[in-house]
């Protein structure tokens, strides 16, 4: 699990940096857009499109990071009532569903939609294929797949070795 933990930390770091850079880029691009529109009276279509792309990329990368950090909304009323053993089984089931959906919809579907759109160009930026813009979907999907796999292994470890969970918490 240590090697997977190192990979998880690397993915976390990459997604954090990516989210921060995209947020900063979005602020700069939107500030330029406002300046160009109101001061120069010459709005830029490229900056408007770039701000939209940064927003979507930041949202997807940050949501993958949030999932990896288990910071997503989680209603744990039922798992708390089931007890530690059954709650770990529920965690495993939940993570398996997430793994299947992230593999199928985000990673596989995202790859195909991105590959199919490589021949299309962006109207505001003709040098940028639409498929490149869509490529964030399978990338973040792969991150969610990794996180779900990591969480499943963690839950199985807690299920098989409950004494280590209690000793860590004490």
TORDOLUM-689760 format. One record per residue (C-alpha): x, y, z negated; residue in three letters. Coordinates in steps of 0.02 Angstrom, whole numbers, padded with zeros to 5 digits, always signed. Layout:
REM residues N
XYZALA ...
END
This chain:
REM residues 170
+00000+00000+00000UNK +00151+00114-00025UNK +00191+00120+00162UNK +00008+00160+00198UNK +00014+00292+00061UNK +00161+00375+00148UNK +00069+00371+00315UNK -00085+00445+00229UNK +00021+00586+00156UNK +00093+00621+00328UNK -00079+00626+00409UNK -00141+00737+00267UNK +00004+00857+00293UNK -00020+00864+00482UNK -00207+00896+00466UNK -00178+01030+00333UNK -00050+01121+00440UNK -00160+01102+00593UNK -00312+01173+00502UNK -00212+01319+00432UNK -00132+01361+00600UNK -00299+01349+00690UNK -00384+01460+00561UNK -00245+01589+00575UNK -00251+01582+00765UNK -00439+01605+00761UNK -00422+01760+00651UNK -00292+01835+00767UNK -00392+01795+00924UNK -00555+01863+00853UNK -00466+02021+00793UNK -00395+02044+00968UNK -00568+02014+01042UNK -00643+02149+00932UNK -00500+02268+00974UNK -00517+02234+01161UNK -00706+02252+01159UNK -00725+02409+01055UNK -00560+02503+01074UNK -00508+02456+01250UNK -00687+02431+01314UNK -00621+02279+01406UNK -00678+02117+01323UNK -00574+01964+01357UNK -00661+01803+01410UNK -00504+01704+01368UNK -00499+01762+01187UNK -00684+01723+01164UNK -00662+01547+01233UNK -00502+01521+01134UNK -00591+01572+00973UNK -00726+01443+01007UNK -00597+01308+01040UNK -00501+01352+00881UNK -00662+01348+00781UNK -00711+01174+00843UNK -00536+01103+00825UNK -00519+01176+00650UNK -00689+01107+00599UNK -00649+00932+00661UNK -00473+00926+00590UNK -00529+00996+00422UNK -00675+00874+00412UNK -00557+00727+00444UNK -00443+00794+00307UNK -00589+00818+00189UNK -00643+00638+00219UNK -00466+00578+00188UNK -00459+00671+00023UNK -00631+00603-00026UNK -00690+00781-00039UNK -00847+00754+00064UNK -01018+00761-00015UNK -01043+00605-00117UNK -01195+00562-00220UNK -01134+00432-00342UNK -01287+00410-00452UNK -01320+00233-00391UNK -01138+00172-00396UNK -01121+00234-00575UNK -01274+00133-00626UNK -01208-00025-00541UNK -01048-00035-00641UNK -00867-00040-00581UNK -00871-00208-00492UNK -01029-00181-00390UNK -00986+00001-00357UNK -00823-00054-00274UNK -00923-00172-00163UNK -01036-00027-00118UNK -00883+00080-00079UNK -00816-00058+00035UNK -00982-00071+00127UNK -00992+00116+00149UNK -00814+00126+00213UNK -00844-00019+00334UNK -00993+00075+00408UNK -00888+00231+00422UNK -00746+00132+00501UNK -00862+00057+00632UNK -00945+00223+00674UNK -00781+00320+00680UNK -00703+00186+00790UNK -00851+00175+00907UNK -00915+00353+00918UNK -00768+00466+00880UNK -00617+00367+00938UNK -00682+00259+01081UNK -00821+00377+01138UNK -00711+00530+01113UNK -00573+00452+01216UNK -00691+00413+01359UNK -00774+00584+01359UNK -00603+00667+01353UNK -00534+00559+01494UNK -00689+00588+01601UNK -00675+00777+01578UNK -00492+00790+01627UNK -00542+00836+01805UNK -00651+00981+01747UNK -00577+01152+01713UNK -00626+01285+01591UNK -00708+01436+01676UNK -00616+01564+01568UNK -00450+01471+01572UNK -00437+01374+01736UNK -00265+01307+01686UNK -00343+01212+01538UNK -00437+01051+01578UNK -00595+01022+01477UNK -00527+00849+01431UNK -00386+00930+01335UNK -00512+01029+01235UNK -00611+00870+01200UNK -00454+00773+01150UNK -00474+00828+00969UNK -00622+00709+00951UNK -00526+00545+00971UNK -00378+00615+00873UNK -00483+00657+00721UNK -00580+00495+00749UNK -00418+00397+00734UNK -00378+00491+00573UNK -00550+00447+00500UNK -00525+00265+00553UNK -00358+00262+00461UNK -00433+00344+00307UNK -00579+00221+00305UNK -00459+00074+00321UNK -00351+00147+00182UNK -00504+00170+00070UNK -00562-00008+00103UNK -00392-00077+00051UNK -00393+00035-00103UNK -00567-00026-00153UNK -00519-00209-00123UNK -00364-00182-00230UNK -00471-00107-00369UNK -00592-00253-00353UNK -00454-00384-00364UNK -00351-00295-00497UNK -00471-00200-00611UNK -00341-00195-00750UNK -00227-00079-00649UNK -00370+00043-00623UNK -00406+00055-00808UNK -00222+00070-00854UNK -00199+00212-00729UNK -00351+00304-00797UNK -00293+00292-00978UNK 
END
